[in-house]
Amino acid sequence: MRTGSPRRLSFATGFCLALGGLAAVSLGGALGAGIARSVAEPTAVASLDLQGLLEQLQESQDREADIRAAVQARADEISALQTAVQGMITELETLPQNSGAERIRLEIEIRAGQQELETRGQLYVQERQLQVTQLLVEMADKAFEAAARVAERDGYDIVIHDNTTALATLPDIDSVLRRLTRTTVYTAESTDITTSVLALMNNEYAAGE
């Protein structure tokens, strides 16, 4: 009985050693793969504050000034029409009750003026919204294109939209929801390319490009 024990012990020991060897090989392979992954070149990520950029772009400021001038011209036209309608209302109030034809004429003109005011007011709002939206879309497209060129020049692989500035200006419940679902939590100042993109776009605008 004792003579068989060393063989059984030797077999058990050999099995454990073999199992340990397999584990070591597996662990070594996993560590090797981990090391291979760790030496892979990291992805370079940059951030862009689009709202802050658009607010500082010279082209955006100039075009906004043009929009404000056009809007003011329309507002002056509406104001002049309002004054004219109010004048007719005042005139109607001073007419004698028995001035039939004149009262009818003024009432018709007042009604037409009020309808024109309503139509012009609606067009005024729609036109202003359309102009502002068109400007934002065009400038955003230019900003994205410029950001791509800066990223390629400076060696960045990805540029994310840093919307923390925009979120900070929202005063209502939407701001809370958008803060909870925002994609940008933190960006290091060293990876922010907003200043570089701003300089590129302003220089090209000044040069007429």
MARBA-3410 file (N, C-alpha, C, O; in Angstrom, 1 decimal):
209
0.8,-1.2,0.0,0.0,0.0,0.0,0.9,1.2,0.0,0.5,2.2,-0.7 ~ 2.0,1.3,0.8,2.8,2.4,0.8,3.6,2.6,-0.5,3.9,3.8,-0.8 ~ 3.9,1.5,-1.2,4.6,1.6,-2.4,3.8,2.4,-3.5,4.4,3.0,-4.4 ~ 2.5,2.3,-3.4,1.6,3.0,-4.4,1.4,4.5,-4.1,1.1,5.2,-5.0 ~ 1.7,4.9,-2.9,1.4,6.2,-2.5,2.3,7.2,-3.2,1.8,8.2,-3.7
3.6,7.0,-3.4,4.5,7.9,-4.1,4.0,8.1,-5.5,4.1,9.3,-6.0 ~ 3.5,7.0,-6.2,3.1,7.2,-7.6,1.9,8.1,-7.6,1.8,8.9,-8.5 ~ 0.9,7.9,-6.7,-0.3,8.7,-6.7,0.1,10.1,-6.4,-0.5,11.0,-7.0 ~ 1.0,10.4,-5.5,1.4,11.7,-5.1,2.1,12.3,-6.3,1.9,13.5,-6.6 ~ 2.9,11.6,-7.0,3.6,12.1,-8.1,2.7,12.5,-9.2,2.9,13.5,-9.9
1.6,11.7,-9.4,0.7,12.0,-10.5,-0.1,13.2,-10.1,-0.3,14.1,-11.0 ~ -0.5,13.3,-8.9,-1.3,14.5,-8.5,-0.4,15.8,-8.6,-0.9,16.8,-9.0 ~ 0.8,15.6,-8.1,1.7,16.8,-8.2,2.0,17.2,-9.7,2.0,18.4,-10.0 ~ 2.2,16.2,-10.5,2.4,16.5,-11.9,1.2,17.1,-12.6,1.3,18.1,-13.4 ~ 0.0,16.7,-12.2,-1.2,17.3,-12.7,-1.3,18.8,-12.3,-1.7,19.6,-13.1
-1.0,19.0,-11.1,-1.1,20.4,-10.6,-0.1,21.3,-11.2,-0.4,22.4,-11.6 ~ 1.1,20.7,-11.4,2.2,21.5,-12.1,1.8,21.8,-13.5,2.0,22.9,-14.0 ~ 1.2,20.8,-14.2,0.8,21.0,-15.6,-0.4,22.0,-15.6,-0.3,22.9,-16.5 ~ -1.3,21.9,-14.7,-2.4,22.9,-14.7,-1.9,24.3,-14.4,-2.3,25.3,-15.0 ~ -0.9,24.4,-13.5,-0.3,25.7,-13.2,0.4,26.2,-14.4,0.4,27.4,-14.6
1.1,25.3,-15.1,1.8,25.8,-16.3,0.8,26.3,-17.3,1.1,27.3,-18.0 ~ -0.3,25.7,-17.5,-1.3,26.2,-18.5,-1.8,27.5,-18.0,-2.0,28.4,-18.8 ~ -2.1,27.6,-16.7,-2.5,28.9,-16.2,-1.5,30.0,-16.4,-1.9,31.1,-16.8 ~ -0.3,29.7,-16.2,0.8,30.6,-16.4,0.9,31.1,-17.9,1.1,32.3,-18.2 ~ 0.7,30.1,-18.8,0.8,30.4,-20.2,-0.4,31.3,-20.6,-0.3,32.3,-21.3
-1.6,31.0,-20.0,-2.8,31.8,-20.3,-2.6,33.2,-19.7,-2.9,34.2,-20.4 ~ -2.2,33.3,-18.5,-2.0,34.6,-17.9,-0.9,35.4,-18.6,-1.1,36.6,-18.8 ~ 0.2,34.7,-19.0,1.2,35.4,-19.8,0.7,35.9,-21.1,1.0,37.0,-21.5 ~ -0.2,35.1,-21.8,-0.8,35.6,-23.0,-1.7,36.8,-22.8,-1.7,37.7,-23.6 ~ -2.5,36.7,-21.7,-3.4,37.9,-21.4,-2.6,39.1,-21.1,-2.9,40.2,-21.6
-1.5,38.9,-20.3,-0.7,40.1,-20.0,0.0,40.6,-21.3,0.2,41.8,-21.4 ~ 0.4,39.7,-22.1,1.1,40.1,-23.4,0.1,40.9,-24.2,0.5,41.9,-24.8 ~ -1.2,40.4,-24.3,-2.1,41.2,-25.1,-2.4,42.5,-24.5,-2.6,43.5,-25.2 ~ -2.5,42.5,-23.1,-2.7,43.8,-22.4,-1.6,44.8,-22.7,-1.8,46.0,-22.9 ~ -0.3,44.3,-22.7,0.8,45.2,-22.9,0.7,45.7,-24.4,1.1,46.8,-24.6
0.3,44.8,-25.3,0.2,45.2,-26.7,-0.8,46.3,-26.9,-0.6,47.3,-27.6 ~ -1.9,46.2,-26.1,-2.9,47.2,-26.2,-2.5,48.5,-25.6,-2.8,49.6,-26.1 ~ -1.7,48.4,-24.5,-1.3,49.6,-23.7,-0.3,50.4,-24.5,-0.2,51.6,-24.3 ~ 0.5,49.8,-25.4,1.4,50.5,-26.2,0.9,51.1,-27.5,1.6,51.8,-28.2 ~ -0.4,50.8,-27.7,-1.0,51.3,-28.9,-1.1,52.9,-28.8,-1.3,53.4,-27.7
-1.0,53.5,-29.9,-1.0,55.0,-29.9,-2.4,55.5,-29.5,-3.4,55.1,-30.1 ~ -2.5,56.4,-28.5,-3.9,56.8,-28.0,-4.5,57.8,-29.0,-3.8,58.4,-29.9 ~ -5.8,57.8,-29.0,-6.6,58.7,-29.8,-6.5,60.1,-29.3,-6.8,60.4,-28.1 ~ -6.2,61.1,-30.1,-6.1,62.5,-29.7,-7.4,63.2,-29.9,-7.9,63.3,-31.0 ~ -8.0,63.7,-28.8,-9.3,64.3,-28.8,-9.2,65.8,-28.5,-8.5,66.2,-27.5
-9.9,66.6,-29.3,-9.9,68.1,-29.0,-11.4,68.5,-28.8,-12.3,67.7,-29.1 ~ -11.6,69.7,-28.2,-12.9,70.2,-28.0,-13.1,71.5,-28.7,-12.1,72.3,-28.9 ~ -14.4,71.8,-29.0,-14.7,73.1,-29.7,-15.9,73.7,-29.0,-17.0,73.0,-29.0 ~ -15.8,74.9,-28.5,-16.9,75.6,-28.0,-17.6,76.4,-29.1,-17.2,77.5,-29.4 ~ -18.6,75.8,-29.7,-19.2,76.4,-30.9,-19.9,77.7,-30.6,-19.8,78.7,-31.3
-20.7,77.8,-29.5,-21.4,79.0,-29.2,-20.4,80.1,-28.9,-20.6,81.2,-29.4 ~ -19.4,79.8,-28.1,-18.4,80.9,-27.8,-17.7,81.3,-29.1,-17.4,82.5,-29.2 ~ -17.4,80.4,-30.0,-16.8,80.7,-31.3,-17.7,81.6,-32.1,-17.2,82.7,-32.6 ~ -18.9,81.3,-32.3,-19.8,82.1,-33.1,-20.0,83.5,-32.6,-20.2,84.4,-33.4 ~ -20.0,83.6,-31.3,-20.2,84.9,-30.7,-19.0,85.9,-30.9,-19.1,87.1,-30.9
-17.8,85.3,-31.2,-16.6,86.1,-31.4,-16.2,86.2,-32.9,-15.3,87.0,-33.2 ~ -16.8,85.5,-33.7,-16.4,85.6,-35.2,-16.8,86.9,-35.7,-17.9,87.4,-35.6 ~ -15.9,87.5,-36.4,-16.1,88.9,-37.0,-17.2,88.8,-38.1,-18.0,89.7,-38.2 ~ -17.1,87.7,-38.9,-18.1,87.6,-40.0,-19.5,87.4,-39.4,-20.5,88.0,-39.9 ~ -19.6,86.7,-38.4,-20.9,86.5,-37.7,-21.4,87.8,-37.1,-22.6,88.1,-37.3
-20.5,88.6,-36.5,-20.9,89.9,-36.0,-21.4,90.8,-37.1,-22.4,91.6,-36.9 ~ -20.7,90.9,-38.2,-21.0,91.8,-39.3,-22.4,91.4,-39.9,-23.2,92.3,-40.2 ~ -22.6,90.1,-40.1,-23.8,89.7,-40.7,-25.0,89.9,-39.8,-26.1,90.2,-40.2 ~ -24.8,89.7,-38.5,-25.8,90.0,-37.5,-26.2,91.5,-37.5,-27.4,91.8,-37.4 ~ -25.2,92.3,-37.7,-25.5,93.8,-37.8,-26.3,94.1,-39.0,-27.2,94.9,-38.9
-26.0,93.4,-40.1,-26.9,93.6,-41.3,-28.3,93.1,-41.1,-29.3,93.8,-41.5 ~ -28.4,92.0,-40.4,-29.8,91.5,-40.1,-30.5,92.5,-39.2,-31.7,92.8,-39.4 ~ -29.8,93.0,-38.2,-30.5,94.0,-37.3,-30.9,95.2,-38.0,-32.0,95.8,-37.8 ~ -30.1,95.7,-39.0,-30.5,96.9,-39.8,-31.7,96.6,-40.6,-32.6,97.4,-40.7 ~ -31.8,95.4,-41.3,-32.9,95.1,-42.1,-34.2,94.9,-41.2,-35.3,95.3,-41.6
-34.0,94.3,-40.0,-35.1,94.1,-39.1,-35.6,95.5,-38.6,-36.8,95.7,-38.5 ~ -34.7,96.4,-38.3,-35.1,97.7,-37.9,-35.9,98.5,-39.0,-36.8,99.2,-38.7 ~ -35.4,98.3,-40.2,-36.2,99.0,-41.3,-37.6,98.5,-41.4,-38.5,99.2,-41.6 ~ -37.8,97.1,-41.3,-39.1,96.6,-41.3,-39.9,97.1,-40.1,-41.1,97.4,-40.2 ~ -39.3,97.1,-38.9,-39.9,97.6,-37.7,-40.4,99.0,-37.9,-41.5,99.4,-37.4
-39.6,99.9,-38.5,-40.0,101.3,-38.8,-41.2,101.3,-39.7,-42.1,102.2,-39.5 ~ -41.2,100.5,-40.7,-42.4,100.5,-41.6,-43.6,100.1,-40.9,-44.7,100.7,-41.1 ~ -43.5,99.1,-40.0,-44.7,98.7,-39.2,-45.1,99.8,-38.3,-46.3,100.0,-38.1 ~ -44.1,100.4,-37.7,-44.5,101.5,-36.7,-45.2,102.6,-37.5,-46.1,103.2,-36.9 ~ -44.7,103.0,-38.7,-45.4,104.0,-39.5,-46.8,103.6,-39.8,-47.7,104.5,-39.8
-47.0,102.4,-40.1,-48.4,101.9,-40.5,-49.3,101.9,-39.2,-50.4,102.3,-39.3 ~ -48.7,101.6,-38.1,-49.5,101.6,-36.8,-49.9,103.1,-36.5,-51.0,103.3,-36.1 ~ -49.0,104.0,-36.8,-49.3,105.4,-36.6,-50.4,105.9,-37.5,-51.3,106.6,-37.1 ~ -50.4,105.4,-38.7,-51.4,105.8,-39.7,-52.8,105.2,-39.3,-53.8,105.9,-39.4 ~ -52.8,104.0,-38.9,-54.0,103.3,-38.5,-54.6,104.0,-37.2,-55.8,104.3,-37.2
-53.7,104.4,-36.3,-54.2,105.1,-35.1,-54.7,106.4,-35.4,-55.7,106.9,-34.8 ~ -54.1,107.1,-36.4,-54.6,108.4,-36.9,-56.0,108.3,-37.4,-56.9,109.1,-37.2 ~ -56.3,107.2,-38.2,-57.6,107.0,-38.8,-58.6,106.7,-37.7,-59.8,107.1,-37.8 ~ -58.2,105.9,-36.7,-59.1,105.6,-35.6,-59.5,106.9,-34.8,-60.6,107.1,-34.4 ~ -58.5,107.8,-34.6,-58.8,109.0,-33.9,-59.7,109.9,-34.7,-60.6,110.5,-34.2
-59.5,109.9,-36.0,-60.3,110.7,-36.9,-61.8,110.2,-36.9,-62.7,110.9,-36.9 ~ -61.9,108.9,-36.9,-63.2,108.3,-36.9,-64.0,108.6,-35.6,-65.2,108.9,-35.6 ~ -63.3,108.7,-34.5,-63.9,109.0,-33.2,-64.4,110.4,-33.2,-65.3,110.8,-32.4 ~ -63.8,111.3,-34.0,-64.2,112.7,-34.0,-65.3,113.0,-35.0,-65.8,114.1,-34.9 ~ -65.6,112.1,-35.8,-66.6,112.3,-36.8,-68.0,112.3,-36.2,-68.3,111.5,-35.3
-68.9,113.2,-36.7,-70.3,113.1,-36.2,-70.9,111.8,-36.6,-70.5,111.2,-37.6 ~ -71.9,111.4,-35.8,-72.5,110.1,-36.1,-73.3,110.1,-37.4,-73.5,109.0,-37.9 ~ -73.6,111.3,-37.9,-74.4,111.3,-39.1,-73.6,111.5,-40.4,-74.1,111.7,-41.5 ~ -72.3,111.4,-40.3,-71.4,111.5,-41.5,-71.2,110.1,-42.1,-70.1,109.5,-42.0 ~ -72.3,109.5,-42.6,-72.3,108.1,-43.0,-71.2,107.7,-43.9,-70.5,106.8,-43.6
-71.1,108.2,-45.1,-70.2,107.8,-46.1,-68.7,107.9,-45.6,-67.9,107.0,-45.9 ~ -68.4,109.0,-45.0,-67.1,109.2,-44.5,-66.7,108.2,-43.4,-65.6,107.7,-43.3 ~ -67.7,107.9,-42.5,-67.4,106.9,-41.5,-67.2,105.5,-42.1,-66.3,104.8,-41.7 ~ -68.0,105.2,-43.1,-67.8,103.9,-43.7,-66.4,103.8,-44.4,-65.8,102.7,-44.3 ~ -66.0,104.8,-45.0,-64.7,104.8,-45.7,-63.6,104.6,-44.7,-62.7,103.8,-44.9
-63.6,105.4,-43.6,-62.6,105.2,-42.5,-62.6,103.9,-41.9,-61.6,103.3,-41.6 ~ -63.8,103.3,-41.6,-63.9,102.0,-41.0,-63.3,100.9,-42.0,-62.6,100.0,-41.5 ~ -63.5,101.1,-43.3,-62.9,100.1,-44.2,-61.4,100.3,-44.3,-60.7,99.3,-44.3 ~ -60.9,101.5,-44.3,-59.5,101.7,-44.3,-58.8,101.3,-43.0,-57.7,100.7,-43.0 ~ -59.5,101.5,-41.9,-58.9,101.0,-40.6,-58.8,99.5,-40.6,-57.8,98.9,-40.2
-59.9,98.8,-41.0,-59.9,97.4,-41.0,-58.8,96.8,-42.0,-58.1,95.9,-41.6 ~ -58.6,97.5,-43.1,-57.6,97.0,-44.1,-56.2,97.3,-43.5,-55.3,96.4,-43.6 ~ -56.0,98.4,-42.8,-54.8,98.7,-42.2,-54.4,97.7,-41.0,-53.3,97.3,-40.9 ~ -55.4,97.4,-40.3,-55.2,96.4,-39.2,-54.8,95.0,-39.7,-54.0,94.4,-39.1 ~ -55.5,94.6,-40.8,-55.1,93.4,-41.4,-53.7,93.4,-42.0,-53.0,92.4,-41.9
-53.3,94.5,-42.6,-52.0,94.6,-43.1,-51.0,94.6,-42.0,-49.9,94.0,-42.1 ~ -51.3,95.2,-40.9,-50.4,95.2,-39.7,-50.2,93.8,-39.2,-49.1,93.4,-38.9 ~ -51.2,93.0,-39.1,-51.1,91.7,-38.7,-50.3,90.8,-39.6,-49.4,90.1,-39.2 ~ -50.5,91.0,-40.9,-49.8,90.2,-41.9,-48.3,90.6,-41.9,-47.4,89.8,-41.9 ~ -48.0,91.9,-41.8,-46.6,92.4,-41.8,-45.9,91.9,-40.5,-44.7,91.6,-40.5
-46.7,91.9,-39.4,-46.1,91.5,-38.2,-45.7,90.0,-38.2,-44.6,89.7,-37.7 ~ -46.5,89.2,-38.8,-46.2,87.8,-38.9,-45.0,87.6,-39.8,-44.1,86.8,-39.5 ~ -45.0,88.3,-41.0,-43.9,88.2,-41.9,-42.6,88.7,-41.3,-41.5,88.1,-41.5 ~ -42.7,89.7,-40.5,-41.5,90.3,-39.8,-40.9,89.3,-38.9,-39.7,89.1,-38.9 ~ -41.7,88.6,-38.1,-41.2,87.6,-37.2,-40.6,86.4,-37.9,-39.5,85.9,-37.6
-41.3,85.9,-39.0,-40.8,84.8,-39.7,-39.5,85.1,-40.5,-38.6,84.2,-40.5 ~ -39.5,86.2,-41.0,-38.3,86.6,-41.8,-37.1,86.7,-40.9,-36.0,86.3,-41.2 ~ -37.3,87.3,-39.7,-36.2,87.5,-38.8,-35.7,86.1,-38.3,-34.5,85.9,-38.2 ~ -36.6,85.2,-38.0,-36.2,83.9,-37.5,-35.5,83.1,-38.6,-34.5,82.4,-38.4 ~ -36.0,83.3,-39.9,-35.3,82.6,-41.0,-33.9,83.1,-41.2,-33.0,82.3,-41.4
-33.7,84.4,-41.1,-32.4,85.0,-41.4,-31.4,84.6,-40.3,-30.3,84.3,-40.6 ~ -31.9,84.6,-39.0,-31.0,84.2,-37.9,-30.6,82.7,-38.0,-29.5,82.4,-37.8 ~ -31.6,81.9,-38.3,-31.4,80.5,-38.5,-30.4,80.2,-39.6,-29.5,79.4,-39.4 ~ -30.6,80.8,-40.7,-29.7,80.7,-41.9,-28.3,81.1,-41.5,-27.4,80.4,-41.9 ~ -28.2,82.2,-40.8,-26.8,82.6,-40.4,-26.2,81.6,-39.5,-25.0,81.3,-39.7
-26.9,81.1,-38.5,-26.3,80.2,-37.6,-25.9,78.9,-38.3,-24.8,78.3,-38.0 ~ -26.7,78.4,-39.2,-26.4,77.2,-40.0,-25.1,77.4,-40.8,-24.2,76.5,-40.8 ~ -25.1,78.5,-41.6,-23.9,78.8,-42.4,-22.6,78.9,-41.6,-21.6,78.4,-42.0 ~ -22.7,79.7,-40.5,-21.5,79.9,-39.7,-21.1,78.6,-39.0,-19.9,78.4,-38.8 ~ -22.0,77.8,-38.6,-21.7,76.5,-37.9,-21.0,75.6,-38.9,-20.0,75.0,-38.6
-21.5,75.5,-40.2,-20.8,74.7,-41.2,-19.4,75.2,-41.4,-18.5,74.4,-41.6 ~ -19.2,76.5,-41.5,-17.9,77.0,-41.7,-17.0,76.7,-40.5,-15.8,76.4,-40.7 ~ -17.6,76.8,-39.3,-16.8,76.5,-38.1,-16.3,75.0,-38.1,-15.2,74.7,-37.7 ~ -17.2,74.1,-38.5,-16.9,72.7,-38.5,-15.8,72.4,-39.5,-14.9,71.6,-39.2 ~ -15.9,73.1,-40.6,-14.9,72.9,-41.7,-13.5,73.4,-41.2,-12.5,72.8,-41.4
-13.5,74.6,-40.6,-12.3,75.1,-40.1,-11.7,74.3,-38.9,-10.5,74.1,-38.8 ~ -12.6,73.8,-38.1,-12.1,72.9,-37.0,-11.5,71.6,-37.5,-10.5,71.2,-36.9 ~ -12.0,71.1,-38.6,-11.4,69.9,-39.2,-10.0,70.2,-39.7,-9.1,69.4,-39.6 ~ -9.8,71.4,-40.3,-8.5,71.8,-40.8,-7.5,72.0,-39.6,-6.3,71.6,-39.7 ~ -8.0,72.6,-38.6,-7.1,72.8,-37.4,-6.7,71.5,-36.8,-5.6,71.3,-36.4
-7.7,70.6,-36.7,-7.4,69.2,-36.1,-6.4,68.5,-36.9,-5.5,67.8,-36.4 ~ -6.6,68.5,-38.2,-5.6,67.8,-39.1,-4.2,68.4,-39.0,-3.2,67.7,-39.0 ~ -4.2,69.7,-38.9,-2.9,70.4,-38.8,-2.2,70.1,-37.4,-1.0,69.9,-37.4 ~ -3.0,70.1,-36.3,-2.4,69.9,-35.0,-2.4,68.5,-34.5,-1.9,68.2,-33.4 ~ -2.8,67.5,-35.3,-2.7,66.1,-35.0,-3.8,65.6,-34.1,-3.6,64.6,-33.4
-5.0,66.1,-34.2,-6.1,65.6,-33.4,-6.9,64.6,-34.3,-7.1,64.9,-35.5 ~ -7.4,63.5,-33.7,-8.2,62.5,-34.4,-9.7,62.8,-34.4,-10.4,62.5,-35.3 ~ -10.1,63.4,-33.3,-11.5,63.6,-33.1,-11.7,65.0,-32.4,-10.9,65.4,-31.6 ~ -12.8,65.7,-32.9,-13.1,67.0,-32.2,-14.6,66.9,-31.7,-15.5,66.6,-32.5 ~ -14.8,67.1,-30.4,-16.1,67.0,-29.9,-16.6,68.4,-29.6,-15.9,69.4,-29.5
-18.0,68.5,-29.6,-18.6,69.8,-29.4,-18.8,70.0,-27.9,-19.5,69.3,-27.2 ~ -18.0,71.0,-27.3,-18.1,71.3,-25.9,-19.3,72.3,-25.7,-19.2,73.5,-26.0 ~ -20.4,71.7,-25.2,-21.6,72.5,-25.1,-21.9,73.1,-23.7,-23.0,73.5,-23.3 ~ -20.8,73.1,-22.8,-21.0,73.5,-21.5,-21.4,75.0,-21.4,-22.1,75.4,-20.5 ~ -20.8,75.8,-22.3,-21.2,77.2,-22.3,-22.6,77.4,-22.6,-23.3,78.2,-22.0
-23.1,76.7,-23.6,-24.5,76.8,-24.0,-25.5,76.4,-22.9,-26.5,77.0,-22.7 ~ -25.1,75.3,-22.2,-26.0,74.8,-21.2,-26.0,75.8,-20.0,-27.1,75.9,-19.3 ~ -25.0,76.5,-19.8,-25.0,77.4,-18.6,-25.9,78.6,-18.8,-26.2,79.3,-17.8 ~ -26.3,78.9,-20.1,-27.1,80.1,-20.3,-28.6,79.7,-20.4,-29.4,80.6,-20.6 ~ -29.0,78.5,-20.2,-30.4,78.1,-20.3,-31.1,78.2,-19.0,-30.6,77.6,-18.0
-32.1,79.0,-18.8,-32.7,79.3,-17.5,-33.9,78.4,-17.1,-34.3,78.4,-16.0 ~ -34.4,77.6,-18.0,-35.6,76.9,-17.8,-35.4,75.4,-17.5,-34.2,74.9,-17.4 ~ -36.5,74.6,-17.5,-36.3,73.2,-17.2,-35.6,72.4,-18.2,-34.9,71.4,-17.9 ~ -35.6,72.9,-19.5,-34.8,72.3,-20.5,-33.3,72.2,-20.2,-32.6,71.3,-20.5 ~ -32.8,73.3,-19.4,-31.4,73.3,-19.1,-31.1,72.2,-18.2,-30.0,71.6,-18.2
-32.0,71.8,-17.3,-31.7,70.7,-16.3,-31.7,69.4,-17.1,-30.7,68.6,-16.9 ~ -32.6,69.2,-18.0,-32.6,67.9,-18.8,-31.4,67.8,-19.7,-30.8,66.7,-19.8 ~ -31.0,68.9,-20.3,-29.9,68.9,-21.2,-28.6,68.7,-20.4,-27.6,68.2,-20.9 ~ -28.5,69.3,-19.2,-27.3,69.0,-18.3,-27.2,67.6,-18.0,-26.1,67.0,-18.0 ~ -28.3,66.9,-17.7,-28.2,65.5,-17.3,-27.9,64.6,-18.5,-27.4,63.5,-18.3
-28.2,65.1,-19.7,-27.9,64.2,-20.9,-26.8,64.8,-21.8,-26.6,64.3,-22.9 ~ -26.0,65.7,-21.3,-25.0,66.3,-22.1,-23.9,65.3,-22.3,-23.6,64.4,-21.5 ~ -23.2,65.5,-23.5,-22.2,64.5,-23.8,-20.8,65.0,-23.3,-19.9,64.2,-23.2 ~ -20.6,66.3,-23.1,-19.3,66.8,-22.6,-19.4,67.1,-21.1,-20.2,68.0,-20.7 ~ -18.6,66.4,-20.3,-18.6,66.7,-18.9,-17.4,67.5,-18.5,-17.5,68.5,-17.7
-16.3,67.3,-19.1,-15.1,68.0,-18.8,-14.1,68.0,-20.0,-14.0,67.0,-20.7 ~ -13.5,69.2,-20.2,-12.5,69.2,-21.3,-11.3,70.0,-20.7,-11.5,71.1,-20.1 ~ -10.1,69.5,-20.9,-8.9,70.2,-20.5,-8.6,71.4,-21.4,-8.9,71.3,-22.6 ~ -8.2,72.5,-20.8,-7.9,73.7,-21.6,-6.9,73.5,-22.7,-7.0,74.1,-23.8 ~ -6.0,72.6,-22.5,-5.0,72.3,-23.5,-5.5,71.6,-24.7,-4.8,71.6,-25.8
-6.7,71.0,-24.6,-7.3,70.3,-25.8,-8.4,71.2,-26.5,-9.0,70.7,-27.4 ~ -8.6,72.4,-26.0,-9.6,73.3,-26.6,-9.0,74.0,-27.8,-8.1,74.8,-27.6 ~ -9.6,73.8,-29.0,-9.0,74.4,-30.2,-9.9,75.6,-30.6,-9.7,76.1,-31.7 ~ -10.8,76.0,-29.7,-11.7,77.1,-30.1,-10.9,78.4,-30.5,-11.2,79.0,-31.5 ~ -9.9,78.7,-29.8,-9.1,79.9,-30.1,-8.4,79.8,-31.4,-8.3,80.8,-32.2
-7.9,78.6,-31.7,-7.2,78.4,-33.0,-8.1,78.5,-34.1,-7.8,79.1,-35.2 ~ -9.3,77.9,-34.0,-10.3,78.0,-35.0,-10.8,79.4,-35.2,-11.0,79.9,-36.4 ~ -11.0,80.2,-34.1,-11.4,81.6,-34.2,-10.3,82.4,-35.0,-10.7,83.2,-35.8 ~ -9.1,82.2,-34.7,-8.0,83.0,-35.4,-8.0,82.6,-36.8,-7.8,83.5,-37.7 ~ -8.1,81.4,-37.2,-8.1,80.9,-38.6,-9.3,81.6,-39.3,-9.0,82.1,-40.4
-10.5,81.5,-38.8,-11.6,82.0,-39.5,-11.6,83.5,-39.6,-12.0,84.1,-40.6 ~ -11.2,84.2,-38.5,-11.2,85.7,-38.6,-10.1,86.2,-39.6,-10.3,87.2,-40.3 ~ -9.0,85.5,-39.6,-7.9,85.9,-40.5,-8.4,85.7,-42.0,-8.1,86.5,-42.8 ~ -9.0,84.6,-42.2,-9.5,84.3,-43.6,-10.6,85.3,-44.0,-10.7,85.7,-45.2 ~ -11.4,85.6,-43.1,-12.5,86.6,-43.4,-11.9,88.0,-43.6,-12.4,88.7,-44.6
-10.9,88.4,-42.9,-10.3,89.7,-43.1,-9.6,89.7,-44.4,-9.4,90.8,-45.1 ~ -9.1,88.5,-44.9,-8.4,88.5,-46.1,-9.3,88.3,-47.3,-8.9,88.3,-48.5 ~ -10.6,88.2,-47.0,-11.6,88.1,-48.1,-11.7,86.7,-48.7,-12.2,86.5,-49.8 ~ -11.3,85.7,-47.9,-11.3,84.3,-48.4,-12.6,83.7,-48.1,-12.8,82.5,-48.4
END
